[in-house]
Amino acid sequence: MKVILKEDVKKLGSKDQVVEVSDGYARNFLFPKGLALEADSANMKQLREKNESQAKKEQQARSKAEEDKKKLQDRQVSVSVSAGEGGRLFGSVTTAQIADAVKEQFGIAVDKKNVKMADAIKSLGSYPFSIKLYHSVEVSMTLKVEAL
């Protein structure tokens, strides 16, 4: 009997996968526990529609990330922080501050977890950093740290 898995099942398959199992295993274990649906025409159609809409959403997210990359590529973000003598900062510039500055200056929201810096920024100056916008879409930018 062919079934559509609703969840990952060990040694059988992953969610939304169509697998062949014995009738008894399907009726006595998978169906009662809500782990699978019978792979009839209605359920297969629903699965296809779900996969198509998911692919469309991923394509839209990827194209938005590509647009954002064009807006941000090789641009400079400015952050003003308090500094002491010799240009040393009180603390350091965080990824959250960079993400907020990108949103404020360019109107593009990025998650602080996706901001990558080579080293901690503890003095005034310009520093390269990158932002991961999507799985394989990454943009390189420059951070200019200025004193208040």
Secondary structure as a PSIPRED ss2 file (coil, helix, strand):
# PSIPRED VFORMAT (PSIPRED V4.0)

   1 M C   1.000  0.000  0.000
   2 K E   0.000  0.000  1.000
   3 V E   0.000  0.000  1.000
   4 I E   0.000  0.000  1.000
   5 L E   0.000  0.000  1.000
   6 K C   1.000  0.000  0.000
   7 E C   1.000  0.000  0.000
   8 D C   1.000  0.000  0.000
   9 V E   0.000  0.000  1.000
  10 K C   1.000  0.000  0.000
  11 K C   1.000  0.000  0.000
  12 L C   1.000  0.000  0.000
  13 G E   0.000  0.000  1.000
  14 S C   1.000  0.000  0.000
  15 K C   1.000  0.000  0.000
  16 D C   1.000  0.000  0.000
  17 Q C   1.000  0.000  0.000
  18 V E   0.000  0.000  1.000
  19 V E   0.000  0.000  1.000
  20 E E   0.000  0.000  1.000
  21 V C   1.000  0.000  0.000
  22 S C   1.000  0.000  0.000
  23 D H   0.000  1.000  0.000
  24 G H   0.000  1.000  0.000
  25 Y H   0.000  1.000  0.000
  26 A H   0.000  1.000  0.000
  27 R H   0.000  1.000  0.000
  28 N H   0.000  1.000  0.000
  29 F H   0.000  1.000  0.000
  30 L H   0.000  1.000  0.000
  31 F C   1.000  0.000  0.000
  32 P C   1.000  0.000  0.000
  33 K C   1.000  0.000  0.000
  34 G C   1.000  0.000  0.000
  35 L C   1.000  0.000  0.000
  36 A E   0.000  0.000  1.000
  37 L E   0.000  0.000  1.000
  38 E E   0.000  0.000  1.000
  39 A C   1.000  0.000  0.000
  40 D C   1.000  0.000  0.000
  41 S H   0.000  1.000  0.000
  42 A H   0.000  1.000  0.000
  43 N H   0.000  1.000  0.000
  44 M H   0.000  1.000  0.000
  45 K H   0.000  1.000  0.000
  46 Q H   0.000  1.000  0.000
  47 L H   0.000  1.000  0.000
  48 R H   0.000  1.000  0.000
  49 E H   0.000  1.000  0.000
  50 K H   0.000  1.000  0.000
  51 N H   0.000  1.000  0.000
  52 E H   0.000  1.000  0.000
  53 S H   0.000  1.000  0.000
  54 Q H   0.000  1.000  0.000
  55 A H   0.000  1.000  0.000
  56 K H   0.000  1.000  0.000
  57 K H   0.000  1.000  0.000
  58 E H   0.000  1.000  0.000
  59 Q H   0.000  1.000  0.000
  60 Q H   0.000  1.000  0.000
  61 A H   0.000  1.000  0.000
  62 R H   0.000  1.000  0.000
  63 S H   0.000  1.000  0.000
  64 K H   0.000  1.000  0.000
  65 A H   0.000  1.000  0.000
  66 E H   0.000  1.000  0.000
  67 E H   0.000  1.000  0.000
  68 D H   0.000  1.000  0.000
  69 K H   0.000  1.000  0.000
  70 K H   0.000  1.000  0.000
  71 K H   0.000  1.000  0.000
  72 L H   0.000  1.000  0.000
  73 Q C   1.000  0.000  0.000
  74 D C   1.000  0.000  0.000
  75 R C   1.000  0.000  0.000
  76 Q E   0.000  0.000  1.000
  77 V E   0.000  0.000  1.000
  78 S E   0.000  0.000  1.000
  79 V E   0.000  0.000  1.000
  80 S E   0.000  0.000  1.000
  81 V E   0.000  0.000  1.000
  82 S C   1.000  0.000  0.000
  83 A E   0.000  0.000  1.000
  84 G C   1.000  0.000  0.000
  85 E H   0.000  1.000  0.000
  86 G H   0.000  1.000  0.000
  87 G H   0.000  1.000  0.000
  88 R E   0.000  0.000  1.000
  89 L E   0.000  0.000  1.000
  90 F E   0.000  0.000  1.000
  91 G E   0.000  0.000  1.000
  92 S E   0.000  0.000  1.000
  93 V E   0.000  0.000  1.000
  94 T C   1.000  0.000  0.000
  95 T H   0.000  1.000  0.000
  96 A H   0.000  1.000  0.000
  97 Q H   0.000  1.000  0.000
  98 I H   0.000  1.000  0.000
  99 A H   0.000  1.000  0.000
 100 D H   0.000  1.000  0.000
 101 A H   0.000  1.000  0.000
 102 V H   0.000  1.000  0.000
 103 K H   0.000  1.000  0.000
 104 E H   0.000  1.000  0.000
 105 Q H   0.000  1.000  0.000
 106 F H   0.000  1.000  0.000
 107 G C   1.000  0.000  0.000
 108 I C   1.000  0.000  0.000
 109 A C   1.000  0.000  0.000
 110 V C   1.000  0.000  0.000
 111 D C   1.000  0.000  0.000
 112 K H   0.000  1.000  0.000
 113 K H   0.000  1.000  0.000
 114 N H   0.000  1.000  0.000
 115 V E   0.000  0.000  1.000
 116 K E   0.000  0.000  1.000
 117 M E   0.000  0.000  1.000
 118 A C   1.000  0.000  0.000
 119 D C   1.000  0.000  0.000
 120 A C   1.000  0.000  0.000
 121 I E   0.000  0.000  1.000
 122 K E   0.000  0.000  1.000
 123 S E   0.000  0.000  1.000
 124 L C   1.000  0.000  0.000
 125 G E   0.000  0.000  1.000
 126 S E   0.000  0.000  1.000
 127 Y E   0.000  0.000  1.000
 128 P E   0.000  0.000  1.000
 129 F E   0.000  0.000  1.000
 130 S E   0.000  0.000  1.000
 131 I E   0.000  0.000  1.000
 132 K E   0.000  0.000  1.000
 133 L E   0.000  0.000  1.000
 134 Y E   0.000  0.000  1.000
 135 H C   1.000  0.000  0.000
 136 S C   1.000  0.000  0.000
 137 V E   0.000  0.000  1.000
 138 E E   0.000  0.000  1.000
 139 V E   0.000  0.000  1.000
 140 S E   0.000  0.000  1.000
 141 M E   0.000  0.000  1.000
 142 T E   0.000  0.000  1.000
 143 L E   0.000  0.000  1.000
 144 K E   0.000  0.000  1.000
 145 V E   0.000  0.000  1.000
 146 E E   0.000  0.000  1.000
 147 A E   0.000  0.000  1.000
 148 L C   1.000  0.000  0.000
